[in-house]
Each structure stands twice: as structure tokens, then as C-alpha cells.
């Protein structure tokens, strides 16, 4: 994915459209999902655009680790002490609708399995 690919998440990163941002650093941004599927539903996105997990390369390994540690940090900030779920939808069959990789942090209720 090139830097010129524009998604709603790119616009949120550039602060062109509003979002309820709960965390931000040089590499990642976390904000509340507009269509929450749990009491806590936060999206964590890399500021570097990667369309989907399947497009990540070996040179992205530090960023990928940073995203997971960001999930942990945000979960702690949100008080998710009983646990939470992290989901990455990848591609059409995986349910991905925005082609800027993002991690869903879901918590605040008991999660069932299988997820759907």
C-alpha cells in the first residue's frame, strides 16, 4: 500500500475528521469505534499505512510488536483487568471493511466463542 492511499483512518490520523482518540504516539493511534461491539471497543491503527495484515513484511516487525504493546497499554488504561479480545480482520473473507490495518480491542463483557 502506498502512502498516497487515502482511507477514513488516514483522515483520522491527519485530524481531518474527528475521532474519540484515547491514545497516540509516533507510531500508533487508538480511538473508540463508532459502531461498538462491546462496552469497550477501541481501534488501534498504525500511522504508517499497511492495507492489511497479509501485506505486512519482515521490516514491519517492530511496528507489529509496537501495535500489540499499544493494545496492552490501552487495555490497562481502560481498566480491562478481567481480560479482553484483540481482533485483526484481514481481507474480504476476514470481514475487513477499511483497508488500513487495524486491531480491534474489545472488552468490558464476557466474550463467547466462536466469534462468528
matplotlib code that plots the C-alpha trace (Angstrom):
import matplotlib.pyplot as plt

x = [0.0, 1.4, 1.3, -1.0, -3.8, -6.4, -8.8, -11.0, -8.2, -5.7, -8.0, -8.3, -4.5, -4.2, -7.0, -9.2, -12.2, -12.9, -12.4, -12.5, -8.8, -7.7, -4.0, -1.5, 2.3, 4.7, 3.7, 0.1, -3.3, -6.1, -9.7, -13.2, -15.1, -18.2, -20.1, -19.0, -19.5, -18.6, -18.7, -15.1, -14.3, -11.2, -9.4, -5.6, -4.0, -0.5, 0.2, 2.2, -0.4, -0.4, -3.6, -4.0, -2.1, -1.3, 0.7, 3.0, 6.6, 9.6, 10.7, 7.4, 8.2, 9.0, 5.8, 3.7, 5.1, 4.5, 0.8, 0.4, 2.1, -0.2, -3.2, -1.9, -1.3, -4.8, -6.5, -4.8, -5.9, -9.4, -9.4, -9.9, -8.5, -10.7, -9.4, -10.2, -10.1, -7.9, -9.1, -7.5, -9.9, -7.8, -9.3, -12.8, -13.4, -12.0, -14.6, -12.2, -14.0, -11.3, -8.1, -5.8, -4.8, -6.3, -6.6, -10.0, -9.7, -12.9, -13.7, -16.0, -18.0, -17.5, -16.7, -18.2, -16.5, -16.7, -16.9, -18.9]
y = [0.0, 3.4, 6.4, 8.0, 5.6, 7.5, 5.9, 7.2, 6.1, 8.3, 11.2, 10.5, 10.3, 13.7, 15.1, 15.9, 14.2, 13.9, 10.8, 10.0, 9.4, 7.6, 7.1, 8.4, 8.2, 8.5, 5.1, 4.4, 5.9, 4.4, 5.7, 4.5, 2.6, 4.4, 1.1, -0.6, -4.4, -4.4, -1.8, -1.1, -1.2, 0.7, 0.6, 0.7, 1.7, 2.2, 5.7, 4.0, 2.7, -1.0, -2.2, -5.5, -7.9, -10.1, -7.1, -6.7, -7.5, -8.6, -4.9, -4.2, -6.5, -3.7, -1.8, -5.0, -5.6, -1.9, -2.3, -5.2, -3.4, -0.4, -2.7, -3.8, -0.2, 0.9, -2.1, -1.2, 2.5, 1.3, -0.9, -4.2, -6.3, -9.3, -9.7, -8.6, -9.7, -8.5, -9.0, -8.2, -8.7, -9.4, -9.3, -9.7, -13.1, -11.9, -9.1, -6.3, -3.1, -0.4, -1.3, 0.3, -2.5, -2.1, -4.0, -4.2, -4.1, -5.5, -5.7, -4.9, -8.1, -11.8, -12.9, -16.0, -18.5, -18.9, -15.2, -15.5]
z = [0.0, -0.9, 1.3, -1.2, -0.5, 1.4, 3.9, 6.7, 9.1, 7.1, 7.6, 11.3, 11.6, 9.9, 12.2, 9.2, 10.7, 14.4, 16.5, 20.2, 20.5, 23.7, 22.9, 20.4, 19.9, 17.0, 15.5, 16.5, 17.2, 19.2, 19.1, 20.0, 17.4, 16.1, 16.0, 19.2, 19.5, 23.3, 26.1, 25.3, 21.5, 20.5, 17.2, 17.2, 13.9, 12.7, 11.4, 8.6, 6.2, 5.7, 3.9, 5.7, 7.9, 4.9, 3.4, 6.4, 5.7, 7.8, 8.0, 9.8, 12.7, 15.2, 14.3, 14.6, 18.1, 19.0, 18.0, 20.3, 23.2, 22.4, 22.8, 26.2, 27.3, 26.1, 27.8, 31.1, 30.7, 30.1, 33.2, 31.4, 34.2, 33.6, 30.0, 26.5, 22.9, 20.1, 16.5, 13.2, 10.3, 7.1, 3.6, 2.3, 3.8, 7.1, 7.3, 6.7, 5.5, 5.8, 4.1, 6.6, 9.0, 12.4, 15.7, 17.5, 21.3, 22.7, 26.4, 29.2, 28.9, 28.6, 25.1, 23.5, 21.1, 18.2, 17.5, 14.3]

ax = plt.figure().add_subplot(projection="3d")
ax.plot(x, y, z, "-o")
ax.set_aspect("equal")
plt.show()
